[in-house]
Amino acid sequence: MGEDKDSAVLVGLDPGTCTATVSGVNSTTGVALGEIHEVN
């Protein structure tokens, strides 16, 4: 069995512009991928 390290957050948002802040452990830098999906 592989390691599954994906995470998810399910929230209700009002229409408009949203901002996400991502930070690494001990203030490290890297690359983040964010996806937003409409759930009915």
mmCIF file of the N, C-alpha and C atoms, coordinates in Angstrom:
data_MODEL
# 
_entry.id   MODEL 
# 
loop_
_atom_site.group_PDB 
_atom_site.id 
_atom_site.type_symbol 
_atom_site.label_atom_id 
_atom_site.label_alt_id 
_atom_site.label_comp_id 
_atom_site.label_asym_id 
_atom_site.label_entity_id 
_atom_site.label_seq_id 
_atom_site.pdbx_PDB_ins_code 
_atom_site.Cartn_x 
_atom_site.Cartn_y 
_atom_site.Cartn_z 
_atom_site.occupancy 
_atom_site.B_iso_or_equiv 
_atom_site.pdbx_formal_charge 
_atom_site.auth_seq_id 
_atom_site.auth_comp_id 
_atom_site.auth_asym_id 
_atom_site.auth_atom_id 
_atom_site.pdbx_PDB_model_num 
ATOM 1   N N  . MET A 1 1  ? 0.844   -1.171 0.000  1.00 0.00 ? 1  MET A N  1 
ATOM 2   C CA . MET A 1 1  ? 0.000   0.000  0.000  1.00 0.00 ? 1  MET A CA 1 
ATOM 3   C C  . MET A 1 1  ? 0.894   1.240  0.000  1.00 0.00 ? 1  MET A C  1 
ATOM 4   N N  . GLY A 1 2  ? 0.611   2.220  -0.856 1.00 0.00 ? 2  GLY A N  1 
ATOM 5   C CA . GLY A 1 2  ? 1.412   3.441  -0.946 1.00 0.00 ? 2  GLY A CA 1 
ATOM 6   C C  . GLY A 1 2  ? 1.048   4.451  0.121  1.00 0.00 ? 2  GLY A C  1 
ATOM 7   N N  . GLU A 1 3  ? 1.865   5.462  0.211  1.00 0.00 ? 3  GLU A N  1 
ATOM 8   C CA . GLU A 1 3  ? 1.608   6.545  1.161  1.00 0.00 ? 3  GLU A CA 1 
ATOM 9   C C  . GLU A 1 3  ? 0.716   7.588  0.497  1.00 0.00 ? 3  GLU A C  1 
ATOM 10  N N  . ASP A 1 4  ? -0.423  7.866  1.094  1.00 0.00 ? 4  ASP A N  1 
ATOM 11  C CA . ASP A 1 4  ? -1.351  8.867  0.575  1.00 0.00 ? 4  ASP A CA 1 
ATOM 12  C C  . ASP A 1 4  ? -1.246  10.110 1.440  1.00 0.00 ? 4  ASP A C  1 
ATOM 13  N N  . LYS A 1 5  ? -0.624  11.166 0.902  1.00 0.00 ? 5  LYS A N  1 
ATOM 14  C CA . LYS A 1 5  ? -0.413  12.390 1.683  1.00 0.00 ? 5  LYS A CA 1 
ATOM 15  C C  . LYS A 1 5  ? -1.231  13.551 1.141  1.00 0.00 ? 5  LYS A C  1 
ATOM 16  N N  . ASP A 1 6  ? -2.286  13.258 0.370  1.00 0.00 ? 6  ASP A N  1 
ATOM 17  C CA . ASP A 1 6  ? -3.152  14.315 -0.129 1.00 0.00 ? 6  ASP A CA 1 
ATOM 18  C C  . ASP A 1 6  ? -4.027  14.829 1.003  1.00 0.00 ? 6  ASP A C  1 
ATOM 19  N N  . SER A 1 7  ? -4.383  16.099 0.929  1.00 0.00 ? 7  SER A N  1 
ATOM 20  C CA . SER A 1 7  ? -5.284  16.680 1.922  1.00 0.00 ? 7  SER A CA 1 
ATOM 21  C C  . SER A 1 7  ? -6.405  17.411 1.193  1.00 0.00 ? 7  SER A C  1 
ATOM 22  N N  . ALA A 1 8  ? -7.483  17.665 1.910  1.00 0.00 ? 8  ALA A N  1 
ATOM 23  C CA . ALA A 1 8  ? -8.614  18.375 1.324  1.00 0.00 ? 8  ALA A CA 1 
ATOM 24  C C  . ALA A 1 8  ? -9.280  19.228 2.391  1.00 0.00 ? 8  ALA A C  1 
ATOM 25  N N  . VAL A 1 9  ? -9.836  20.358 1.952  1.00 0.00 ? 9  VAL A N  1 
ATOM 26  C CA . VAL A 1 9  ? -10.614 21.232 2.818  1.00 0.00 ? 9  VAL A CA 1 
ATOM 27  C C  . VAL A 1 9  ? -11.911 21.518 2.078  1.00 0.00 ? 9  VAL A C  1 
ATOM 28  N N  . LEU A 1 10 ? -13.024 21.261 2.729  1.00 0.00 ? 10 LEU A N  1 
ATOM 29  C CA . LEU A 1 10 ? -14.327 21.510 2.117  1.00 0.00 ? 10 LEU A CA 1 
ATOM 30  C C  . LEU A 1 10 ? -14.971 22.676 2.850  1.00 0.00 ? 10 LEU A C  1 
ATOM 31  N N  . VAL A 1 11 ? -15.127 23.807 2.147  1.00 0.00 ? 11 VAL A N  1 
ATOM 32  C CA . VAL A 1 11 ? -15.711 25.010 2.742  1.00 0.00 ? 11 VAL A CA 1 
ATOM 33  C C  . VAL A 1 11 ? -16.672 25.637 1.748  1.00 0.00 ? 11 VAL A C  1 
ATOM 34  N N  . GLY A 1 12 ? -17.617 26.382 2.269  1.00 0.00 ? 12 GLY A N  1 
ATOM 35  C CA . GLY A 1 12 ? -18.532 27.150 1.425  1.00 0.00 ? 12 GLY A CA 1 
ATOM 36  C C  . GLY A 1 12 ? -17.979 28.555 1.253  1.00 0.00 ? 12 GLY A C  1 
ATOM 37  N N  . LEU A 1 13 ? -17.834 29.018 0.014  1.00 0.00 ? 13 LEU A N  1 
ATOM 38  C CA . LEU A 1 13 ? -17.282 30.335 -0.276 1.00 0.00 ? 13 LEU A CA 1 
ATOM 39  C C  . LEU A 1 13 ? -18.282 31.172 -1.057 1.00 0.00 ? 13 LEU A C  1 
ATOM 40  N N  . ASP A 1 14 ? -18.310 32.449 -0.771 1.00 0.00 ? 14 ASP A N  1 
ATOM 41  C CA . ASP A 1 14 ? -19.113 33.368 -1.564 1.00 0.00 ? 14 ASP A CA 1 
ATOM 42  C C  . ASP A 1 14 ? -18.428 33.565 -2.913 1.00 0.00 ? 14 ASP A C  1 
ATOM 43  N N  . PRO A 1 15 ? -19.203 33.837 -3.966 1.00 0.00 ? 15 PRO A N  1 
ATOM 44  C CA . PRO A 1 15 ? -18.590 34.087 -5.274 1.00 0.00 ? 15 PRO A CA 1 
ATOM 45  C C  . PRO A 1 15 ? -17.648 35.283 -5.203 1.00 0.00 ? 15 PRO A C  1 
ATOM 46  N N  . GLY A 1 16 ? -16.555 35.214 -5.932 1.00 0.00 ? 16 GLY A N  1 
ATOM 47  C CA . GLY A 1 16 ? -15.595 36.309 -5.963 1.00 0.00 ? 16 GLY A CA 1 
ATOM 48  C C  . GLY A 1 16 ? -14.165 35.798 -5.922 1.00 0.00 ? 16 GLY A C  1 
ATOM 49  N N  . THR A 1 17 ? -13.246 36.711 -5.659 1.00 0.00 ? 17 THR A N  1 
ATOM 50  C CA . THR A 1 17 ? -11.830 36.385 -5.633 1.00 0.00 ? 17 THR A CA 1 
ATOM 51  C C  . THR A 1 17 ? -11.436 35.834 -4.272 1.00 0.00 ? 17 THR A C  1 
ATOM 52  N N  . CYS A 1 18 ? -10.649 34.774 -4.268 1.00 0.00 ? 18 CYS A N  1 
ATOM 53  C CA . CYS A 1 18 ? -10.162 34.162 -3.031 1.00 0.00 ? 18 CYS A CA 1 
ATOM 54  C C  . CYS A 1 18 ? -8.634  34.125 -3.059 1.00 0.00 ? 18 CYS A C  1 
ATOM 55  N N  . THR A 1 19 ? -8.024  34.161 -1.887 1.00 0.00 ? 19 THR A N  1 
ATOM 56  C CA . THR A 1 19 ? -6.577  34.090 -1.764 1.00 0.00 ? 19 THR A CA 1 
ATOM 57  C C  . THR A 1 19 ? -6.211  32.974 -0.798 1.00 0.00 ? 19 THR A C  1 
ATOM 58  N N  . ALA A 1 20 ? -5.212  32.203 -1.143 1.00 0.00 ? 20 ALA A N  1 
ATOM 59  C CA . ALA A 1 20 ? -4.718  31.144 -0.264 1.00 0.00 ? 20 ALA A CA 1 
ATOM 60  C C  . ALA A 1 20 ? -3.269  31.443 0.087  1.00 0.00 ? 20 ALA A C  1 
ATOM 61  N N  . THR A 1 21 ? -2.906  31.239 1.336  1.00 0.00 ? 21 THR A N  1 
ATOM 62  C CA . THR A 1 21 ? -1.525  31.411 1.788  1.00 0.00 ? 21 THR A CA 1 
ATOM 63  C C  . THR A 1 21 ? -0.970  30.042 2.157  1.00 0.00 ? 21 THR A C  1 
ATOM 64  N N  . VAL A 1 22 ? 0.166   29.701 1.581  1.00 0.00 ? 22 VAL A N  1 
ATOM 65  C CA . VAL A 1 22 ? 0.794   28.406 1.821  1.00 0.00 ? 22 VAL A CA 1 
ATOM 66  C C  . VAL A 1 22 ? 2.183   28.658 2.377  1.00 0.00 ? 22 VAL A C  1 
ATOM 67  N N  . SER A 1 23 ? 2.536   27.941 3.452  1.00 0.00 ? 23 SER A N  1 
ATOM 68  C CA . SER A 1 23 ? 3.881   28.084 4.009  1.00 0.00 ? 23 SER A CA 1 
ATOM 69  C C  . SER A 1 23 ? 4.458   26.706 4.302  1.00 0.00 ? 23 SER A C  1 
ATOM 70  N N  . GLY A 1 24 ? 5.769   26.609 4.241  1.00 0.00 ? 24 GLY A N  1 
ATOM 71  C CA . GLY A 1 24 ? 6.443   25.343 4.486  1.00 0.00 ? 24 GLY A CA 1 
ATOM 72  C C  . GLY A 1 24 ? 6.894   25.224 5.928  1.00 0.00 ? 24 GLY A C  1 
ATOM 73  N N  . VAL A 1 25 ? 7.347   24.042 6.285  1.00 0.00 ? 25 VAL A N  1 
ATOM 74  C CA . VAL A 1 25 ? 7.864   23.786 7.622  1.00 0.00 ? 25 VAL A CA 1 
ATOM 75  C C  . VAL A 1 25 ? 9.146   24.596 7.819  1.00 0.00 ? 25 VAL A C  1 
ATOM 76  N N  . ASN A 1 26 ? 9.276   25.250 8.954  1.00 0.00 ? 26 ASN A N  1 
ATOM 77  C CA . ASN A 1 26 ? 10.463  26.065 9.272  1.00 0.00 ? 26 ASN A CA 1 
ATOM 78  C C  . ASN A 1 26 ? 10.729  27.141 8.224  1.00 0.00 ? 26 ASN A C  1 
ATOM 79  N N  . SER A 1 27 ? 9.663   27.729 7.689  1.00 0.00 ? 27 SER A N  1 
ATOM 80  C CA . SER A 1 27 ? 9.742   28.827 6.707  1.00 0.00 ? 27 SER A CA 1 
ATOM 81  C C  . SER A 1 27 ? 10.477  28.440 5.430  1.00 0.00 ? 27 SER A C  1 
ATOM 82  N N  . THR A 1 28 ? 10.409  27.178 5.031  1.00 0.00 ? 28 THR A N  1 
ATOM 83  C CA . THR A 1 28 ? 11.047  26.752 3.791  1.00 0.00 ? 28 THR A CA 1 
ATOM 84  C C  . THR A 1 28 ? 10.209  27.168 2.594  1.00 0.00 ? 28 THR A C  1 
ATOM 85  N N  . THR A 1 29 ? 10.804  27.137 1.415  1.00 0.00 ? 29 THR A N  1 
ATOM 86  C CA . THR A 1 29 ? 10.090  27.486 0.198  1.00 0.00 ? 29 THR A CA 1 
ATOM 87  C C  . THR A 1 29 ? 9.878   26.238 -0.642 1.00 0.00 ? 29 THR A C  1 
ATOM 88  N N  . GLY A 1 30 ? 8.999   26.345 -1.616 1.00 0.00 ? 30 GLY A N  1 
ATOM 89  C CA . GLY A 1 30 ? 8.718   25.219 -2.500 1.00 0.00 ? 30 GLY A CA 1 
ATOM 90  C C  . GLY A 1 30 ? 7.613   25.575 -3.465 1.00 0.00 ? 30 GLY A C  1 
ATOM 91  N N  . VAL A 1 31 ? 6.945   24.571 -3.973 1.00 0.00 ? 31 VAL A N  1 
ATOM 92  C CA . VAL A 1 31 ? 5.879   24.757 -4.953 1.00 0.00 ? 31 VAL A CA 1 
ATOM 93  C C  . VAL A 1 31 ? 4.602   24.161 -4.394 1.00 0.00 ? 31 VAL A C  1 
ATOM 94  N N  . ALA A 1 32 ? 3.487   24.866 -4.576 1.00 0.00 ? 32 ALA A N  1 
ATOM 95  C CA . ALA A 1 32 ? 2.189   24.372 -4.119 1.00 0.00 ? 32 ALA A CA 1 
ATOM 96  C C  . ALA A 1 32 ? 1.220   24.362 -5.298 1.00 0.00 ? 32 ALA A C  1 
ATOM 97  N N  . LEU A 1 33 ? 0.351   23.375 -5.315 1.00 0.00 ? 33 LEU A N  1 
ATOM 98  C CA . LEU A 1 33 ? -0.686  23.283 -6.337 1.00 0.00 ? 33 LEU A CA 1 
ATOM 99  C C  . LEU A 1 33 ? -2.028  23.345 -5.634 1.00 0.00 ? 33 LEU A C  1 
ATOM 100 N N  . GLY A 1 34 ? -2.848  24.297 -6.010 1.00 0.00 ? 34 GLY A N  1 
ATOM 101 C CA . GLY A 1 34 ? -4.180  24.423 -5.422 1.00 0.00 ? 34 GLY A CA 1 
ATOM 102 C C  . GLY A 1 34 ? -5.243  24.204 -6.488 1.00 0.00 ? 34 GLY A C  1 
ATOM 103 N N  . GLU A 1 35 ? -6.295  23.529 -6.118 1.00 0.00 ? 35 GLU A N  1 
ATOM 104 C CA . GLU A 1 35 ? -7.404  23.290 -7.039 1.00 0.00 ? 35 GLU A CA 1 
ATOM 105 C C  . GLU A 1 35 ? -8.714  23.639 -6.342 1.00 0.00 ? 35 GLU A C  1 
ATOM 106 N N  . ILE A 1 36 ? -9.614  24.256 -7.091 1.00 0.00 ? 36 ILE A N  1 
ATOM 107 C CA . ILE A 1 36 ? -10.936 24.594 -6.569 1.00 0.00 ? 36 ILE A CA 1 
ATOM 108 C C  . ILE A 1 36 ? -11.968 23.900 -7.454 1.00 0.00 ? 36 ILE A C  1 
ATOM 109 N N  . HIS A 1 37 ? -12.877 23.175 -6.832 1.00 0.00 ? 37 HIS A N  1 
ATOM 110 C CA . HIS A 1 37 ? -13.904 22.430 -7.557 1.00 0.00 ? 37 HIS A CA 1 
ATOM 111 C C  . HIS A 1 37 ? -15.281 22.812 -7.018 1.00 0.00 ? 37 HIS A C  1 
ATOM 112 N N  . GLU A 1 38 ? -16.251 22.884 -7.894 1.00 0.00 ? 38 GLU A N  1 
ATOM 113 C CA . GLU A 1 38 ? -17.629 23.123 -7.495 1.00 0.00 ? 38 GLU A CA 1 
ATOM 114 C C  . GLU A 1 38 ? -18.259 21.776 -7.133 1.00 0.00 ? 38 GLU A C  1 
ATOM 115 N N  . VAL A 1 39 ? -18.822 21.697 -5.926 1.00 0.00 ? 39 VAL A N  1 
ATOM 116 C CA . VAL A 1 39 ? -19.459 20.467 -5.465 1.00 0.00 ? 39 VAL A CA 1 
ATOM 117 C C  . VAL A 1 39 ? -20.941 20.763 -5.286 1.00 0.00 ? 39 VAL A C  1 
ATOM 118 N N  . ASN A 1 40 ? -21.768 19.990 -5.934 1.00 0.00 ? 40 ASN A N  1 
ATOM 119 C CA . ASN A 1 40 ? -23.220 20.184 -5.807 1.00 0.00 ? 40 ASN A CA 1 
ATOM 120 C C  . ASN A 1 40 ? -23.815 19.141 -4.884 1.00 0.00 ? 40 ASN A C  1 
# 
